[in-house]
Amino acid sequence: MTRFSNEDRERIRGDLVEAGHDCFARFGFDRTRVSDVTDVVGIGTSTFYQFFNSKEELYLAVLLNEREHMFETLESAVAEAATPREEAEAILRTTFGEVRSNPLIRRLFVDGEIRRIKSQLDETAAEENATGNCSESATVYGPSVVV
């Protein structure tokens, strides 16, 4: 197993999230393979599992980053509004624009991807707990993940 410095780990994890973002946006979750992401980053597939326990965990990290970016975009739009009506219009205009133009935001808000992926992770964690193979991922994403 390769040892990485904390700085390298942070950089590689960020690169994986960025590459995952591009692959998931282009191909969707089901058609993206771990090797698609690792090829972009330039690491081996086995090294991927030092950073994420599964493709689902990476996808969840990508979706959470997209959600955070969306909230930042909304805050900026609302900050420019002078009245409550303008705020509401800015929120709706920004949200609809993002949903239309960003496939990950569409999957996040319209298709409920976070719930689906979290459910898959919870099922995996329950299976691992039942067999005695405890996974860190079982507690990484608590109920606060649900949009």
matplotlib code that plots the C-alpha trace (Angstrom):
import matplotlib.pyplot as plt

x = [0.0, 1.4, 1.8, 0.9, 1.6, -1.4, -0.9, -0.8, -3.9, -5.8, -4.7, -5.5, -8.8, -9.7, -8.5, -10.7, -13.7, -13.0, -12.5, -15.6, -17.6, -16.6, -17.3, -20.6, -21.8, -20.9, -21.8, -24.0, -23.5, -24.3, -22.0, -19.0, -16.5, -13.9, -11.2, -12.6, -12.0, -8.6, -7.3, -8.0, -6.2, -3.3, -3.6, -4.3, -7.8, -6.7, -5.3, -8.8, -9.9, -7.5, -9.6, -13.1, -14.7, -16.8, -17.9, -21.1, -19.0, -17.2, -20.5, -22.0, -18.9, -19.4, -23.1, -22.4, -19.9, -22.4, -25.0, -22.6, -21.7, -25.4, -26.1, -23.2, -24.6, -28.0, -26.5, -24.8, -28.0, -30.0, -27.4, -28.0, -31.8, -33.3, -36.7, -38.2, -39.9, -36.5, -35.0, -37.7, -37.3, -33.5, -33.8, -36.2, -34.3, -31.0, -32.3, -34.1, -31.0, -28.8, -31.2, -31.4, -27.7, -26.0, -26.7, -25.5, -27.7, -30.6, -29.9, -29.4, -32.6, -34.9, -34.0, -33.1, -29.7, -28.4, -31.2, -30.7, -26.9, -27.2, -29.7, -27.3, -24.5, -26.7, -27.6, -24.0, -23.1, -25.9, -24.7, -21.1, -22.3, -24.3, -21.3, -18.9, -17.0, -17.5, -17.0, -16.1, -18.7, -21.5, -21.2, -19.6, -22.9, -25.5, -29.1, -27.9, -27.1, -30.8, -31.8]
y = [0.0, 3.4, 5.9, 9.5, 12.7, 14.5, 17.1, 14.4, 12.7, 16.0, 16.8, 13.3, 13.2, 16.6, 15.4, 12.3, 14.4, 16.7, 13.8, 12.1, 15.3, 15.4, 11.7, 11.6, 14.7, 13.3, 9.7, 9.4, 7.3, 3.9, 4.3, 5.7, 3.2, 3.7, 3.1, 6.1, 8.3, 6.9, 7.1, 10.8, 11.3, 9.0, 6.5, 2.8, 1.5, -0.1, 3.2, 4.7, 2.6, 4.3, 7.5, 6.1, 2.8, 2.7, 4.6, 5.5, 7.3, 9.3, 10.2, 11.3, 13.5, 15.0, 15.6, 17.2, 19.5, 20.4, 21.2, 23.4, 25.2, 25.7, 27.2, 29.6, 30.6, 31.2, 33.3, 35.5, 35.9, 36.8, 39.2, 41.4, 41.5, 44.7, 43.3, 40.0, 39.7, 40.1, 37.6, 35.0, 35.7, 35.4, 32.0, 30.6, 32.0, 30.7, 27.3, 26.7, 27.9, 25.5, 22.6, 23.2, 23.7, 21.3, 17.6, 16.9, 19.6, 18.2, 14.7, 16.2, 18.2, 16.6, 12.9, 12.8, 11.2, 11.8, 9.8, 6.9, 6.8, 7.3, 4.4, 2.2, 3.1, 2.4, -1.0, -1.8, -0.7, -2.8, -5.8, -5.2, -4.8, -8.0, -9.9, -8.2, -6.2, -2.7, 0.1, 3.7, 4.7, 3.6, 6.8, 9.3, 10.6, 10.9, 12.2, 15.7, 14.5, 14.4, 17.4]
z = [0.0, -1.0, 1.7, 0.8, 2.7, 4.1, 1.3, -1.4, 0.0, 0.0, -3.6, -4.9, -3.2, -4.7, -8.1, -7.8, -6.9, -9.9, -12.3, -10.8, -11.4, -15.1, -15.6, -13.8, -15.5, -18.9, -18.6, -15.5, -12.4, -13.9, -17.0, -15.1, -13.9, -11.2, -13.8, -15.9, -12.9, -11.9, -15.5, -15.5, -12.2, -13.1, -10.3, -10.2, -9.5, -6.3, -5.1, -5.5, -2.6, -0.2, -0.7, -1.2, -0.2, -3.4, -6.5, -4.5, -1.9, -4.6, -6.3, -3.0, -2.4, -5.9, -5.3, -1.9, -3.6, -6.3, -3.6, -1.8, -5.0, -5.8, -2.3, -2.8, -6.2, -4.6, -1.9, -4.4, -6.4, -3.3, -2.1, -5.1, -4.6, -3.1, -2.1, -1.0, -4.4, -6.1, -3.7, -4.6, -8.3, -8.0, -6.2, -8.8, -11.8, -10.4, -9.4, -12.8, -14.6, -12.7, -13.1, -16.9, -17.5, -15.0, -15.2, -11.7, -10.2, -12.1, -10.8, -7.3, -7.0, -9.5, -9.5, -5.8, -6.4, -2.9, -1.3, -3.7, -3.2, 0.6, 0.6, -1.3, 1.1, 4.1, 2.7, 2.2, 5.7, 7.2, 5.2, 6.4, 10.0, 9.8, 8.6, 11.0, 8.4, 9.8, 7.3, 8.1, 5.4, 7.7, 9.7, 7.4, 6.0, 8.6, 8.2, 7.4, 3.9, 2.7, 0.7]

ax = plt.figure().add_subplot(projection="3d")
ax.plot(x, y, z, "-o")
ax.set_aspect("equal")
plt.show()
